[in-house]
């Protein structure tokens, strides 16, 4: 290992849907975290490992912590997500606060900043504003930049000005990585070069199934669903992986919505999830999905613990 090797844990913190998971996927150039427009898309701490290219004279490794979007919880699941995010922020070497360039700061942003001031005042942090390609109102953008510069006074901001990026356009990501490298502490290589995440393929598979549920459903249904892995058989046939899973819902009416007329919706979810899983595993997949009612699972600590350990 090089004597000047740098490494550290970087927590991605922000409101839901500001682009934290998309940023991680783009930097790693592969899909580690699922993405949708729904709140609570990310429910777990997902580690994503980025290795700096030694060919340009950088020797280091970032372990990104993709954390659930921060918002006030309304059930046990929300409380669990909030604790995961807060614990992740506290254990990180650097916190990256992410919001949007194209919209005014909201109460959620202020709530997160106040929490950081109370709990992590000395923690090094960076302000990142995503979606700069959509920030066509230059006056609004200047106001947003000034707001965050003022809001982060009292915190250990490594750069006073927000870093503007566009994940969708892949703009500013190299610059962000250079700034992170500049401020990383000296440290060990935590993961081998060929390990992009600490999560198992079983976990990633259940997430890809849940992603298609989020994409293909609306209203309360996406928030009331979880995926329970029943079988992941990659040994009985060399050319095929068999996967069976339950999609949990809380009511019979949600079950009916998820199955759809003549089973069309669950078939579409299964078909689209299978495509994504085959990309992940580079192998043909037989995917069997069934819908099961588990009343108030989001309020059941035992059920939440079971689901947390089911995939790994």
C-alpha positions as CSV (number, residue, x, y, z in Angstrom):
1,X,0.0,0.0,0.0
2,X,1.2,3.5,-0.8
3,X,2.4,5.6,2.1
4,X,0.1,8.4,1.0
5,X,-3.0,6.2,0.7
6,X,-6.2,8.0,1.7
7,X,-9.5,6.6,2.8
8,X,-12.7,7.4,4.6
9,X,-16.4,7.0,5.1
10,X,-18.6,9.6,3.5
11,X,-22.3,9.9,4.6
12,X,-24.8,11.0,1.9
13,X,-27.4,13.0,3.9
14,X,-30.5,14.9,2.7
15,X,-34.2,14.9,2.1
16,X,-35.8,12.0,0.1
17,X,-35.5,12.2,-3.7
18,X,-32.7,14.7,-3.9
19,X,-30.4,12.2,-5.8
20,X,-28.3,10.5,-3.2
21,X,-28.7,7.0,-4.5
22,X,-28.4,8.2,-8.1
23,X,-25.2,10.0,-7.3
24,X,-23.8,6.8,-5.7
25,X,-24.7,4.7,-8.8
26,X,-23.2,7.2,-11.2
27,X,-19.9,7.4,-9.3
28,X,-19.6,3.6,-9.1
29,X,-20.8,3.2,-12.7
30,X,-23.1,0.4,-11.6
31,X,-26.4,0.0,-9.8
32,X,-25.9,-0.5,-6.1
33,X,-28.9,1.5,-4.8
34,X,-32.4,1.4,-6.2
35,X,-34.0,4.7,-7.4
36,X,-37.6,5.9,-7.5
37,X,-39.5,9.1,-6.9
38,X,-41.2,7.7,-3.8
39,X,-40.3,8.5,-0.2
40,X,-38.5,5.7,1.7
41,X,-37.0,4.2,-1.4
42,X,-33.8,3.8,0.6
43,X,-34.6,2.0,3.8
44,X,-31.1,0.6,4.7
45,X,-27.5,1.8,5.0
46,X,-25.9,0.8,1.7
47,X,-22.1,0.9,1.4
48,X,-20.7,1.8,-2.0
49,X,-16.9,1.5,-2.5
50,X,-15.1,3.8,-4.9
51,X,-11.4,3.4,-5.7
52,X,-9.5,6.4,-7.0
53,X,-7.6,5.7,-10.2
54,X,-3.9,5.3,-9.3
55,X,-3.1,6.1,-13.0
56,X,-3.7,9.8,-12.3
57,X,-1.7,9.8,-9.1
58,X,-4.5,9.4,-6.6
59,X,-4.3,6.5,-4.1
60,X,-7.3,6.1,-2.0
61,X,-10.8,4.7,-1.4
62,X,-14.1,6.2,-0.5
63,X,-16.7,4.2,1.3
64,X,-20.0,6.0,0.6
65,X,-22.8,5.5,3.0
66,X,-26.1,5.8,1.1
67,X,-28.6,6.6,3.9
68,X,-32.4,6.8,4.0
69,X,-33.8,10.2,3.2
70,X,-34.4,12.2,6.3
71,X,-38.0,13.1,7.2
72,X,-40.1,12.9,10.4
73,X,-41.2,9.4,11.0
74,X,-44.9,8.3,11.3
75,X,-44.3,4.6,12.1
76,X,-41.7,2.1,13.3
77,X,-40.3,1.7,9.8
78,X,-39.8,5.5,9.6
79,X,-38.2,5.5,13.0
80,X,-35.8,2.7,11.9
81,X,-34.9,4.6,8.7
82,X,-34.2,7.8,10.8
83,X,-32.0,6.0,13.2
84,X,-30.0,4.4,10.4
85,X,-29.4,7.9,8.8
86,X,-28.5,9.6,12.1
87,X,-26.1,6.7,13.1
88,X,-24.5,6.8,9.6
89,X,-23.9,10.6,9.8
90,X,-22.3,10.3,13.2
91,X,-19.9,7.5,12.2
92,X,-18.7,9.1,8.9
93,X,-15.5,10.9,8.4
94,X,-17.2,13.5,6.2
95,X,-20.8,14.3,5.7
96,X,-22.1,15.4,2.3
97,X,-25.4,17.3,2.6
98,X,-27.3,17.0,-0.7
99,X,-30.2,19.2,-1.7
100,X,-31.4,20.7,-5.0
101,X,-30.2,23.6,-7.1
102,X,-33.6,24.2,-8.8
103,X,-35.9,24.6,-5.9
104,X,-36.0,26.7,-2.7
105,X,-34.8,25.2,0.5
106,X,-37.7,23.7,2.5
107,X,-38.6,22.9,6.1
108,X,-37.0,19.4,5.6
109,X,-33.6,21.0,4.7
110,X,-33.8,23.3,7.7
111,X,-34.7,20.4,10.0
112,X,-31.6,18.4,8.8
113,X,-29.3,21.4,9.2
114,X,-30.5,22.0,12.7
115,X,-29.9,18.3,13.5
116,X,-26.4,18.5,12.2
117,X,-25.7,21.6,14.2
118,X,-26.9,19.9,17.4
119,X,-25.3,16.5,16.8
120,X,-22.4,16.9,14.4
121,X,-21.1,20.5,14.8
122,X,-17.4,19.5,14.4
123,X,-17.9,16.9,11.7
124,X,-16.3,17.9,8.3
125,X,-19.1,18.5,5.8
126,X,-19.7,19.5,2.2
127,X,-22.8,21.1,0.7
128,X,-23.8,19.7,-2.7
129,X,-26.6,21.0,-4.8
130,X,-27.8,18.5,-7.4
131,X,-29.9,19.2,-10.5
132,X,-28.0,22.2,-11.6
133,X,-29.1,21.5,-15.2
134,X,-32.7,22.3,-14.1
135,X,-31.7,25.6,-12.3
136,X,-32.6,27.9,-15.1
137,X,-33.6,30.8,-12.8
138,X,-30.2,32.3,-12.0
139,X,-31.7,34.6,-9.4
140,X,-33.2,31.7,-7.5
141,X,-30.0,29.7,-7.8
142,X,-28.0,32.6,-6.3
143,X,-30.5,32.9,-3.4
144,X,-30.2,29.1,-2.8
145,X,-26.4,29.3,-2.7
146,X,-26.4,32.2,-0.3
147,X,-29.0,30.5,1.9
148,X,-26.9,27.4,2.4
149,X,-23.7,29.4,2.9
150,X,-25.4,31.2,5.8
151,X,-27.2,28.1,7.1
152,X,-24.0,26.1,7.4
153,X,-22.2,28.8,9.5
154,X,-21.3,27.1,12.7
155,X,-20.7,23.8,11.1
156,X,-17.3,22.6,9.9
157,X,-17.8,23.2,6.2
158,X,-14.8,22.2,4.2
159,X,-15.9,24.6,1.4
160,X,-18.0,27.6,2.1
161,X,-19.7,27.6,-1.3
162,X,-22.0,24.7,-2.3
163,X,-20.7,22.4,-5.0
164,X,-23.1,22.4,-8.0
165,X,-23.6,19.1,-9.8
166,X,-26.0,17.3,-12.1
167,X,-26.2,13.6,-11.6
168,X,-28.5,13.2,-14.6
169,X,-26.0,14.9,-16.9
170,X,-22.9,13.5,-15.1
171,X,-21.7,17.0,-14.6
172,X,-19.5,18.0,-11.7
173,X,-19.0,14.5,-10.4
174,X,-15.2,14.4,-11.1
175,X,-14.8,17.8,-9.4
176,X,-16.7,16.5,-6.4
177,X,-14.4,13.4,-6.2
178,X,-11.4,15.7,-6.4
179,X,-12.6,17.8,-3.5
180,X,-13.4,14.7,-1.4
181,X,-9.9,13.3,-2.1
182,X,-8.4,16.6,-1.0
183,X,-10.0,16.3,2.4
184,X,-9.8,12.5,3.0
185,X,-7.6,11.4,5.9
186,X,-4.8,9.0,5.5
187,X,-6.0,5.5,6.1
188,X,-6.1,1.8,5.0
189,X,-7.8,0.2,2.0
190,X,-11.0,-1.1,3.7
191,X,-12.2,-3.3,0.8
192,X,-10.5,-5.1,-2.1
193,X,-10.6,-3.4,-5.5
194,X,-13.3,-5.7,-6.9
195,X,-15.8,-5.3,-4.1
196,X,-18.3,-2.5,-4.9
197,X,-20.6,-3.0,-1.9
198,X,-20.9,-4.8,1.4
199,X,-24.4,-6.0,0.5
200,X,-25.1,-9.5,-0.7
201,X,-26.7,-10.4,-4.0
202,X,-29.7,-11.6,-2.1
203,X,-30.2,-8.2,-0.6
204,X,-29.7,-6.4,-4.0
205,X,-32.2,-8.8,-5.5
206,X,-34.9,-8.0,-3.0
207,X,-34.2,-4.3,-3.6
208,X,-34.6,-4.6,-7.3
209,X,-38.0,-6.3,-6.8
210,X,-39.0,-3.6,-4.4
211,X,-37.9,-0.9,-6.9
212,X,-40.3,-2.3,-9.5
213,X,-43.1,-2.2,-6.9
214,X,-42.3,1.4,-6.3
215,X,-42.2,2.3,-10.0
216,X,-45.5,0.4,-10.8
217,X,-47.7,1.5,-7.9
218,X,-49.0,4.7,-6.5
219,X,-50.7,6.3,-3.5
220,X,-50.1,4.4,-0.3
221,X,-49.3,1.0,-1.8
222,X,-45.5,1.6,-2.3
223,X,-45.0,2.6,1.3
224,X,-46.9,-0.4,2.6
225,X,-44.8,-3.0,0.8
226,X,-41.7,-5.0,1.5
227,X,-40.0,-8.0,-0.1
228,X,-39.3,-11.2,1.8
229,X,-36.9,-13.6,0.1
230,X,-38.1,-17.2,0.3
231,X,-35.7,-19.0,-2.0
232,X,-32.5,-18.1,-3.8
233,X,-31.2,-21.2,-5.5
234,X,-28.1,-20.8,-7.7
235,X,-26.8,-24.3,-7.3
236,X,-29.3,-26.8,-8.7
237,X,-28.8,-25.5,-12.3
238,X,-25.7,-23.9,-13.7
239,X,-27.6,-21.9,-16.3
240,X,-30.5,-20.7,-14.2
241,X,-31.0,-19.0,-10.8
242,X,-34.4,-19.7,-9.1
243,X,-35.8,-16.9,-7.0
244,X,-39.0,-17.0,-5.0
245,X,-40.2,-14.1,-2.9
246,X,-43.2,-12.6,-1.1
247,X,-44.2,-9.0,-1.6
248,X,-45.8,-8.0,1.7
249,X,-48.7,-5.6,1.9
250,X,-50.8,-4.5,4.9
251,X,-54.4,-4.9,3.6
252,X,-56.4,-7.2,1.2
253,X,-57.2,-4.1,-0.9
254,X,-53.5,-3.4,-1.4
255,X,-53.0,-7.0,-2.4
256,X,-55.7,-6.7,-5.1
257,X,-54.1,-3.5,-6.4
258,X,-50.7,-5.1,-6.5
259,X,-51.9,-8.2,-8.3
260,X,-54.0,-6.1,-10.8
261,X,-56.7,-7.2,-13.2
262,X,-56.1,-10.8,-14.3
263,X,-52.7,-10.6,-12.6
264,X,-51.3,-8.1,-15.1
265,X,-49.6,-5.8,-12.6
266,X,-47.7,-8.4,-10.6
267,X,-46.7,-10.0,-14.0
268,X,-45.3,-6.6,-15.1
269,X,-43.5,-6.1,-11.8
270,X,-42.0,-9.6,-12.1
271,X,-41.0,-9.2,-15.7
272,X,-39.3,-5.9,-15.2
273,X,-37.6,-7.0,-12.0
274,X,-36.3,-10.1,-13.7
275,X,-34.6,-8.0,-16.4
276,X,-32.8,-5.9,-13.7
277,X,-31.8,-9.0,-11.7
278,X,-30.4,-10.7,-14.7
279,X,-28.3,-7.6,-15.4
280,X,-27.0,-7.8,-11.8
281,X,-26.3,-11.5,-11.8
282,X,-25.3,-11.9,-15.5
283,X,-27.3,-15.1,-15.5
284,X,-30.8,-16.2,-16.5
285,X,-33.4,-16.0,-13.7
286,X,-36.7,-17.7,-12.9
287,X,-38.6,-15.3,-10.7
288,X,-41.7,-16.3,-8.8
289,X,-43.5,-13.5,-6.9
290,X,-46.5,-13.9,-4.7
291,X,-48.3,-11.2,-2.6
292,X,-48.9,-11.8,1.1
293,X,-50.9,-9.7,3.6
294,X,-49.0,-8.9,6.8
295,X,-51.1,-6.5,8.8
296,X,-49.3,-3.5,10.2
297,X,-45.9,-4.9,9.5
298,X,-44.4,-1.3,9.5
299,X,-45.4,-1.0,13.1
300,X,-44.1,-4.5,14.1
301,X,-40.5,-4.4,15.4
302,X,-40.2,-8.2,15.2
303,X,-41.3,-8.2,11.5
304,X,-38.9,-5.3,10.7
305,X,-36.0,-7.2,12.3
306,X,-37.0,-10.3,10.4
307,X,-37.0,-8.4,7.1
308,X,-33.7,-6.7,7.9
309,X,-32.0,-10.1,8.2
310,X,-34.0,-12.0,5.6
311,X,-31.9,-10.9,2.6
312,X,-28.4,-11.2,4.0
